[in-house]
Amino acid sequence: MAEPTKIRFNYIKSNFFRVVHMDGAHGGITPSGGIFAGVYNQRAPIPQVTIHGVEGDNVSEEIREERQAKEGIVREVEVGLVMDLATAESFYKWLGERISKIKEMTGKTVGSKT
């Protein structure tokens, strides 16, 4: 019997599939020698409490000095990625190819956002 020359992979989205915006990642090497990356987005904090005036039957403007919110920037960790070395190397190669293609298409250089 002849060895197969092709194989079909079917991609099926899990029940938890979603698209995540990524501004960065934080992680390191796991105790078992894998790689962990917590993928995050960053933004200004959403207020925990706002206070508004009341004028008759209407809610008026927010009283800003009474707003309760966290200070600084929020980095919301969306998902954690765990991969072994072979998968990380494959992802690194794949990502590098996409980066090269974008640079080729746009003329952008390393670190350029414009």
N, C-alpha and C positions, 0 to 999 in steps of 0.2 A: 504494500500500500504506500502511495506517495505521501511525503510530508506536505502539510498545508503550506501554501505560499502567502496566505493572507489570513487575517483574523478581524472580526467585526467587534467593536466595543459600542455598547448602547449606553448612552448617558441618561440616567433617570434622576430627577430632582427628588431629594428626600423631603419629608414633611416639614423639615426645618430650613429648607433652602430659602435664602434671601440675598439680596444685593446689599453690600455694606460699603459705605464711603470710608476710605482710609486716608488719614492724615499722617499716620506713622505707626510704629510698632515698638514694643518693649519686650524683651525676653532674654533667653540665654540657653545654655546647655542643660538638659535634664539629667537627673541622677543616672539614668540608664543610657546616656550618651546620645540622646536625640536632641532635637532643637525645638524650643518653644518660642512662639511669638504671639503676644497679645496685641491684636490689631485695634487701634483706636481712632476716633475722630475727635477733633477739639473745637471748642466753642466757648462763648461767654456763658456764664451760669444762667439758668432759668430761675427767676425768683421763686422762693418757697412760699412767700406770702406777699400780697400787695394790698394796700389799704386805699380805698377810694372814698371821696366825699359823697354825701347824699344831699340833693337839692330837691325837696318835695318828693315826687315819685320817680325822680331820675338819679341815676348813678353818674357822678361827675368824674373829673380827672383823678388820676392816681396821685396820692400824696407821696412823692418820691422819697422823702427823708424817712418814711416809715416802712419802706420796702425791706423785706428780709431775704437775703440771698447770700450765697457763698461768695467769697472773694477770689480773685485770680481767674485762671482759665480752667475749664473742665475738660479732662481727657476721658471720654467715655469709651471704655474697653468693650468693643462689640463682640469679638470672638477670639478664642485662643486656637492657634494652629500648632499642632505637634507633628513633627516629621522625623524620619530617620535620615541618616546621612545621604543615602542614595536618592531619596526623594528630594532633599534639600538641594543636592547638586543638580538634579534634573530641573527643579523649579528655578534655580539660579541661571541655568543655561537658557531656559524658556524665557525668563524675564529679560535677560540680556539681549536675546534676539528681538524681542518686542521693542526694547529701548533703542536698539540700533535702527530698526525699521522706522520708528517715529522720527529719530534724528535725520535719517535719510529723507523722509517725506517733508519735514518741516525746516530743516537746516539748523535746528536747535543744537546747542552744545551742552556739555555737562552742567547740571545745576541751573540751567536757564529756565525761567518760567514765562518769558515773554516771547 
